Amino acid sequence: MNKLRTCVFPCAGFGTRFFPATKVIPKEMLPLVDKPILQYGIEEAVASGLDKLVIVTSKGKDTILDHFDRTAELERSLLERKKKDLLGEVEAVSTMVDLIAVRQKEALGLGHAVLMARDAVGSEPFAVLLPDDVILADDPCLLQMRRVFEETGRPVVALMEVAAEETTRYGIVAGENAGNRRFRIRDMVEKPKVNPPSRYAIIGRYILPPEIFSLLEKTERGAGGEIQLTDALRELVRTGEFYGYVFEGKRYDAGEKLGYLKATVDYALRHPELGAEFRAYLNALFGGNGKAEHDDAPRPAKRATT
């Protein structure tokens, strides 16, 4: 079994769920407290022992690569002004990783985005991390999954149990519980409208063999006229054992507004410098009774209609 060291980050989407904020700013670069959303995923991959990181981008997303590049003028300015703490933070980001960038020239879905990384990945197993899915965990989610992969040598996807009424929003797996938070997958259904096979949903973390690329090449366009990764995964399931892992941690859909706000609050409360003061602010705001004391504050103006 080849060593797992590569992680692919699909970052080519338009971020329409966050319009108008993402009209010119990549959704992956929206700040979650004091880091862009993508950086949390990068840090998770690095902490999971992955050192070959591939970013799949599209036109207008150059700031993603710029963020992890050297900024000589900024660093020189901080050094001259003796802002050593800030300089350290900037240098830490600049030297964190070396990224490989590939371009998805057409918006043909997640499966197509993963396929674009084929040459960069090569013939080794690799992980896929969707930056929108931010996971707060003591052990990085990918590291938890990596242990399963290294024990079994088989593909692994992250699973989360969801409420019955939420199964229509996710890819849902069919199979049986294999113990130790593992699920032996027999099939999967993308956003089932009726009779979901389980309540275990696939979340944006995957560890896959390079054979997935040949399956993606043969995958016809599915829902929304896009090449769906789930369709290729269903074919992969038929080739041998395929595992889901019910990860330990809390997942946020930071690609939509409410999930982003929830993640912001929880990450701010855990921030070593801001956490205590932010918690005190929230306690004062809600007065300990769950009702905001500023509920009578002016609301933002509504958008004008014509």
Secondary structure, DSSP 8 states (H G I E B T S, - for coil): -----EEEEE-----GGGTTTTTTS-GGGSEETTEEHHHHHHHHHHHTT--EEEEEE-TT-HHHHHHTS--HHHHHHHHHTT-HHHHHHHHHHHTT--EEEEE--S---HHHHHHHTHHHHTTS-EEEE-TTEEEE-SS-HHHHHHHHHHHH-S-EEEEEE--GGGGGGSEEEEEEEEETTEEEEEEEEES-SS--S-SEEEEEEEEE-TTHHHHHHH----GGGS--HHHHHHHHHTTS--EEEE-SSEEEETTSHHHHHHHHHHHHHT-TTTHHHHHHHHHHHHTTTTS-TTTTS---------
